[in-house]
Amino acid sequence: MRALIINNLSSGLRNGAIFDFVRKLSKDSDEIVIRNSDGTTRIEGFLGDALDFDLVVASGGDGTIATVCYELRDSGVPILPFPAGTGNLLATNLDQPDEPFAIAKIARAMLSAEYDLGELRYEGVDGPTTKGFAIISGAGYDATIMENSDRLKETLGPMAYVAAALANPTPALARFTITLDDRIVEIEGIAVLLLNFARIYPDISITHANDPRDGLLEVVVLKQHNTVELLPAFIAAFLDREGRFPGRTNALEVFTSKSVRVESDPPLRIQFDGEPANASTPFEARILPRATRLVISENELERITDR
């Protein structure tokens, strides 16, 4: 096996689990190449020869993994997400273990499937900017949480997101104009989320009809005006394992679309896969159907095969 590992040294708790993974993965005659970045070197520059490898391992947070997936979109190169970040939502959505030796077994099995990617376009500080996202992008309250949690991640880990949410219990209410494929929606809320994958915790899914292989984005508006009013919806999401949405109230409005444009009054901050964009609305996004090939567990393969 020839494996290329893209390793973000700055992600998560920096516990070096990727090197335990390498020890377990390595066998006679294998070639394992590790390319490290602490944020100084752009990850995209590491992937010019990715087609020469049997496997690319993306080690870092969800933003790192999404960068690798987007750079290699439509290439067919198998990509193994290695969860080394704070939230690790992609691994959660794929029901992937977080133990290095268990992930090495998945790598050796080389089961894979194609998944959708999102593409986000906005006006950045250096001009028009395009980014890929694998899980969630959006504007408003979620972006504020991501931005405020950055300085807390090293000490608090995943609890940084909770602390950031509690520090801002009354987020700004905005008037959104959302252009979907075939219609325009005007609605008030505190955030607009674009979902490719919907789980934000092992037992909590924002929506239950989510399918990251269907060629559609789920566009979710958080309508309630404060975090307390959102709690019933997320408690219901935790209790509702079969998708019947008990007690969801009217906290969420959900649409589906292949492409979307989001404008807001006032302008709101943007995030993609947990990365603050240093930009505000408006933005545009579209789905890239089955643009990335992910190495997955046998359980995940059975789950998507049964759909």
C-alpha positions as CSV (number, residue, x, y, z in Angstrom):
1,M,0.0,0.0,0.0
2,R,1.1,3.5,-0.8
3,A,-0.6,5.9,1.6
4,L,-0.3,9.7,1.8
5,I,-1.1,11.2,5.2
6,I,-2.0,14.9,5.4
7,N,-1.6,15.8,9.0
8,N,-2.7,19.1,10.6
9,L,-0.4,19.6,13.6
10,S,-2.6,22.3,15.0
11,S,-5.9,20.4,15.1
12,G,-7.7,19.3,18.3
13,L,-5.8,18.3,21.3
14,R,-2.6,17.4,19.3
15,N,-2.2,14.0,21.0
16,G,-0.3,12.4,18.2
17,A,-2.8,9.6,17.6
18,I,-2.0,9.7,13.9
19,F,1.4,8.1,14.7
20,D,-0.2,5.2,16.5
21,F,-2.4,4.8,13.4
22,V,0.8,4.6,11.2
23,R,2.3,1.9,13.4
24,K,-0.8,-0.3,13.1
25,L,-1.3,0.4,9.4
26,S,2.3,-0.3,8.3
27,K,3.2,-3.6,6.8
28,D,6.1,-5.0,4.8
29,S,6.8,-3.1,1.5
30,D,4.3,-0.3,2.4
31,E,5.2,3.3,1.7
32,I,3.7,5.8,4.1
33,V,4.3,9.4,3.4
34,I,3.4,12.0,6.0
35,R,3.1,15.7,5.2
36,N,2.6,18.0,8.1
37,S,1.2,21.5,8.4
38,D,0.8,23.8,11.4
39,G,-1.3,26.2,9.3
40,T,1.7,27.9,7.8
41,T,1.8,25.7,4.7
42,R,-1.4,25.3,2.7
43,I,-2.7,21.8,2.7
44,E,-3.8,22.1,-0.9
45,G,-0.1,22.2,-1.9
46,F,0.5,18.7,-0.5
47,L,-1.9,17.0,-2.9
48,G,-0.4,17.5,-6.3
49,D,0.7,13.8,-6.6
50,A,-2.3,12.3,-4.7
51,L,-3.3,10.2,-7.7
52,D,0.0,8.2,-7.2
53,F,-1.2,6.8,-3.9
54,D,-3.7,4.1,-3.1
55,L,-5.1,6.0,-0.1
56,V,-5.1,9.6,1.2
57,V,-5.5,10.0,4.9
58,A,-6.8,13.4,6.1
59,S,-5.8,13.8,9.7
60,G,-7.3,16.9,11.5
61,G,-10.5,18.6,12.2
62,D,-13.5,18.7,9.9
63,G,-12.2,21.7,8.1
64,T,-8.9,19.9,7.3
65,I,-10.8,16.9,6.0
66,A,-13.1,19.0,3.9
67,T,-10.2,20.8,2.4
68,V,-8.6,17.5,1.3
69,C,-11.9,16.2,0.0
70,Y,-12.6,19.4,-2.0
71,E,-9.1,19.6,-3.5
72,L,-9.5,16.0,-4.7
73,R,-13.1,16.3,-5.8
74,D,-14.2,14.1,-8.7
75,S,-10.8,12.4,-8.7
76,G,-11.9,9.0,-7.3
77,V,-9.0,9.0,-4.9
78,P,-10.1,7.1,-1.7
79,I,-9.9,9.4,1.3
80,L,-9.9,8.2,4.9
81,P,-11.0,10.8,7.4
82,F,-8.9,10.6,10.6
83,P,-10.7,12.4,13.4
84,A,-8.0,14.5,15.1
85,G,-10.0,17.7,15.6
86,T,-12.3,19.1,18.3
87,G,-15.8,18.2,17.0
88,N,-15.0,15.5,14.4
89,L,-18.6,15.6,13.0
90,L,-17.7,13.7,9.8
91,A,-16.5,10.7,11.8
92,T,-19.7,11.0,13.9
93,N,-21.9,11.0,10.8
94,L,-20.0,8.0,9.4
95,D,-20.2,6.1,12.7
96,Q,-16.4,5.8,12.5
97,P,-14.4,4.7,15.6
98,D,-11.9,7.2,17.0
99,E,-9.3,4.6,18.2
100,P,-6.3,4.6,15.9
101,F,-5.9,0.8,15.6
102,A,-9.6,0.4,14.7
103,I,-9.3,3.1,12.1
104,A,-6.2,1.3,10.7
105,K,-8.4,-1.8,10.2
106,I,-10.9,0.3,8.2
107,A,-8.0,1.6,6.1
108,R,-6.8,-1.9,5.3
109,A,-10.3,-3.1,4.4
110,M,-10.5,-0.2,1.9
111,L,-14.3,-0.2,1.7
112,S,-15.4,3.1,0.1
113,A,-18.4,5.0,-1.2
114,E,-19.0,8.3,-2.9
115,Y,-20.6,11.2,-1.0
116,D,-21.8,14.7,-1.9
117,L,-19.7,17.8,-1.1
118,G,-20.9,21.4,-0.7
119,E,-19.3,24.3,-2.4
120,L,-19.5,27.8,-0.8
121,R,-18.8,31.1,-2.6
122,Y,-18.6,34.5,-0.9
123,E,-16.7,37.8,-1.0
124,G,-13.7,37.4,1.3
125,V,-11.2,40.0,2.4
126,D,-9.0,39.2,-0.7
127,G,-11.9,39.1,-3.1
128,P,-14.2,36.3,-4.4
129,T,-13.6,33.1,-2.4
130,T,-14.6,29.5,-3.0
131,K,-14.5,26.8,-0.3
132,G,-15.6,23.2,0.0
133,F,-17.5,21.8,2.9
134,A,-18.4,18.2,3.8
135,I,-20.9,18.7,6.6
136,I,-22.4,22.0,7.4
137,S,-22.0,25.6,6.4
138,G,-24.1,28.6,7.3
139,A,-24.4,32.1,8.6
140,G,-25.6,33.6,11.9
141,Y,-25.7,32.0,15.3
142,D,-23.7,28.9,14.3
143,A,-20.9,31.0,12.8
144,T,-20.7,33.1,16.0
145,I,-20.3,30.0,18.1
146,M,-17.5,28.7,15.9
147,E,-15.7,32.0,16.0
148,N,-16.0,32.4,19.8
149,S,-15.0,28.8,20.5
150,D,-11.7,29.0,18.7
151,R,-9.7,30.3,21.6
152,L,-11.3,27.8,24.0
153,K,-10.8,24.6,22.0
154,E,-7.3,23.8,23.3
155,T,-8.4,23.9,27.0
156,L,-12.1,22.8,26.8
157,G,-12.1,20.5,23.7
158,P,-15.7,19.8,22.5
159,M,-17.1,21.8,25.5
160,A,-15.8,24.9,23.8
161,Y,-18.9,25.0,21.6
162,V,-21.2,24.7,24.6
163,A,-19.3,27.5,26.4
164,A,-19.5,29.7,23.3
165,A,-23.2,29.1,23.0
166,L,-23.9,29.9,26.6
167,A,-21.9,33.1,26.3
168,N,-24.3,34.4,23.6
169,P,-27.8,33.3,24.7
170,T,-29.6,36.0,22.7
171,P,-28.2,36.0,19.2
172,A,-29.1,38.6,16.6
173,L,-32.4,38.2,14.7
174,A,-32.1,38.7,11.0
175,R,-34.4,38.9,8.0
176,F,-33.3,36.3,5.5
177,T,-33.9,36.3,1.7
178,I,-33.1,32.7,0.5
179,T,-33.0,31.9,-3.2
180,L,-33.6,28.2,-3.8
181,D,-33.6,26.4,-7.1
182,D,-37.1,27.4,-8.0
183,R,-38.3,29.9,-5.5
184,I,-37.4,32.7,-3.1
185,V,-38.2,32.5,0.6
186,E,-38.2,35.4,3.1
187,I,-38.1,34.5,6.7
188,E,-36.8,35.7,10.1
189,G,-34.3,33.7,12.2
190,I,-31.0,33.6,14.0
191,A,-29.2,31.3,11.5
192,V,-29.3,29.5,8.2
193,L,-27.6,26.2,8.0
194,L,-26.7,24.3,4.8
195,L,-26.5,20.6,5.6
196,N,-24.8,17.8,3.7
197,F,-24.6,15.6,6.8
198,A,-27.0,16.4,9.7
199,R,-25.7,14.8,12.9
200,I,-24.1,17.2,15.3
201,Y,-23.6,14.6,18.1
202,P,-23.9,10.8,18.1
203,D,-27.5,10.9,19.2
204,I,-28.6,14.3,17.9
205,S,-29.5,15.0,14.2
206,I,-30.7,18.4,13.1
207,T,-33.0,16.7,10.5
208,H,-33.8,13.0,10.0
209,A,-34.4,12.8,6.3
210,N,-30.8,13.7,5.6
211,D,-29.0,11.7,2.9
212,P,-25.4,12.9,2.0
213,R,-25.6,11.0,-1.3
214,D,-28.8,12.4,-2.7
215,G,-27.5,15.4,-4.6
216,L,-29.3,17.9,-2.4
217,L,-28.5,20.4,0.3
218,E,-30.9,20.7,3.3
219,V,-31.4,24.4,4.0
220,V,-32.4,24.9,7.7
221,V,-33.5,28.1,9.2
222,L,-33.3,28.4,13.0
223,K,-36.3,30.5,13.7
224,Q,-36.4,30.9,17.5
225,H,-34.9,34.1,19.0
226,N,-32.7,32.6,21.8
227,T,-31.0,29.4,22.9
228,V,-33.7,28.6,25.5
229,E,-36.4,28.5,22.8
230,L,-34.3,26.2,20.7
231,L,-33.9,23.6,23.5
232,P,-37.2,21.8,22.9
233,A,-36.3,21.1,19.3
234,F,-32.9,19.6,20.2
235,I,-34.3,17.6,23.1
236,A,-36.9,16.2,20.6
237,A,-34.0,15.4,18.2
238,F,-32.3,13.5,20.9
239,L,-35.4,11.5,21.8
240,D,-36.5,10.9,18.2
241,R,-34.4,8.1,16.9
242,E,-36.9,7.0,14.2
243,G,-37.6,10.4,12.5
244,R,-41.1,11.1,13.7
245,F,-40.0,14.6,15.0
246,P,-42.1,14.5,18.3
247,G,-42.4,18.0,19.9
248,R,-40.2,19.7,17.3
249,T,-42.4,22.8,17.6
250,N,-41.8,25.4,14.9
251,A,-38.2,26.1,15.8
252,L,-36.8,24.9,12.4
253,E,-37.9,25.5,8.8
254,V,-36.3,23.0,6.4
255,F,-36.0,23.2,2.6
256,T,-34.0,21.2,0.0
257,S,-32.2,22.6,-3.0
258,K,-29.3,21.9,-5.3
259,S,-28.2,25.5,-5.1
260,V,-28.9,28.4,-2.7
261,R,-28.2,32.1,-2.2
262,V,-28.5,33.6,1.3
263,E,-28.9,37.3,2.0
264,S,-29.6,38.8,5.4
265,D,-30.4,42.1,7.1
266,P,-28.3,42.7,9.0
267,P,-25.3,40.9,7.5
268,L,-24.2,37.8,9.5
269,R,-20.9,36.0,9.8
270,I,-20.3,32.8,7.7
271,Q,-18.7,29.5,8.7
272,F,-18.0,26.2,6.9
273,D,-17.3,22.9,8.7
274,G,-16.5,24.8,11.9
275,E,-14.1,27.2,10.3
276,P,-15.0,30.9,10.6
277,A,-14.8,32.5,7.1
278,N,-13.9,36.1,8.2
279,A,-16.7,37.2,5.9
280,S,-20.4,38.0,6.1
281,T,-23.5,37.4,4.0
282,P,-24.5,37.3,1.2
283,F,-23.1,33.9,0.1
284,E,-24.0,31.3,-2.5
285,A,-23.6,27.5,-2.3
286,R,-24.3,24.4,-4.4
287,I,-24.1,20.7,-4.0
288,L,-21.5,18.6,-5.9
289,P,-23.1,15.2,-6.2
290,R,-21.0,12.3,-5.1
291,A,-17.8,14.3,-5.6
292,T,-15.7,12.6,-2.9
293,R,-14.9,9.0,-2.3
294,L,-14.6,8.2,1.5
295,V,-13.1,5.0,3.0
296,I,-15.8,3.8,5.5
297,S,-16.5,1.0,7.9
298,E,-18.5,-2.1,7.1
299,N,-21.4,-0.8,9.2
300,E,-21.6,2.4,7.2
301,L,-21.5,0.6,3.9
302,E,-24.4,-1.6,5.1
303,R,-26.3,1.4,6.2
304,I,-26.1,3.2,2.9
305,T,-26.7,0.0,0.9
306,D,-29.9,-0.6,2.8
307,R,-31.4,2.9,1.8
